[in-house]
Amino acid sequence: MTDFNPETVFNEVLKDEGVLLELTMRPANTASFTWGTVNIPPSDVKKGRDFFEAQARHEVGHRVVPYAPSTVERGVAAKEVARLEEIEDIPSFLNVVYDLMVDGRNLMEHPEVYRPYMEYYTRQYLKSPDSRMKLLGETGEIFLKRKSSSTIANQLRSEERRVGKECRSRWSPYH
């Protein structure tokens, strides 16, 4: 039993954002937004009103945060970045990019509700073996002002140098 009405909170988020969407609360691994329906798992509802509101804002954000440039230009750019980075799952890659856009906006516009949500998911993402989730976690650290973007860039460059040295040593003529 919750101490709030999820439908009421969801409707407040919809009113604030100026959109009409449907809410379902079915068991799932994670919340989702698909074709006009937001699903939030009952396990997330049990985390309390503020967490539920942040989760609703995140999923509704996928409907309301503008994704400029145009869809065609975005698709072309995403495919090129995916090609350069050897990413095969372009839809998942785009979802990570959109999550970052939604999270950045919500943290600026609703910090009192969204910050604890970001802290929770940043911790989860940083523990993940999936590099896409780690990217979300590292970006969460920047959004939460725990790390600067230059610190993250330095870490990436350091890792690139380490891997480059490892590859060069593996293929050296003396190996």
Number of C-alpha atoms within 10 A of each C-alpha: 6 10 8 14 11 19 13 10 16 22 17 13 19 18 11 10 15 10 13 14 15 15 17 14 16 12 13 13 10 11 20 18 19 11 8 13 15 22 21 24 18 15 16 18 20 14 11 14 18 17 20 24 20 25 25 24 24 26 22 24 22 20 19 14 16 12 14 8 10 10 10 9 11 14 15 12 13 18 20 13 14 16 12 9 9 10 14 11 10 15 12 12 17 16 13 16 16 17 17 18 17 22 26 18 16 20 20 12 11 12 15 12 19 24 20 16 20 24 16 14 16 22 15 14 21 20 12 13 9 10 11 17 18 18 19 21 24 21 23 25 20 17 21 18 10 11 14 15 15 10 11 16 11 12 12 12 12 12 12 12 12 12 12 12 12 12 11 12 12 11 10 9 7 6 7
